[in-house]
Amino acid sequence: MTTLNATPGRISLLAQTAAQCETVQQIIDIAATAEALAVTAIGGAIQSALDGQLALNDEQIQFLKAARAAEQAHYEVLVGAGAKPLTLTFTVPDPRIVTDVGVLLTTAINLEEAFIAAYLAAAQEFAILGQPDLVKLALQIGGVEAEHRAHLRFYAITGGVISGVPNNVAFEKSLFTSVGAAAEALVQLGFIGGDGPEITYPGPGEIDYSGVTQLRP
């Protein structure tokens, strides 16, 4: 597997130019990077659970396996459309993500909200650029990320990590005005170019597609 390395500076530059006009290539490159991060991070969490270092039950592990398969499908479709991820090497900002269930869940919820918001921005930009097929793809992927968010919130609520209901929003949060801004957020959170341990796509273990259908849009 060829590893691509992107500096935080390069992603910051994309975030700055996004204020002017992002290209389709820039958008799908960033999206593929985020999907590669998701596949890699989830793989690490699953392996940690299987090794007895992360106290997840069988249902939660099954959910993570299905979520990882979905993220991998997203990655493959984006790369098939010509995306070139900015990096395939990521950093873990807090080692407790793969040892503490509460930290894992809250971190994953925050990441899903960022991914959802990124695809909202992507859909809007694709519409402006006159790319209806990519608008559809962004909505298809964003919808699945929203499903992941609700499931993660359910596990966090039943585990006493947070309060409320899993499906707690009528409209998803629009956190970014560009996809480049979402990439910058991953840098700021320490998942790209951070000081934590490095992890490389696709992470440990095989992708398990059991129970997951509609693997192509």
Disulfide bonds with the S-S distance in Angstrom:
none
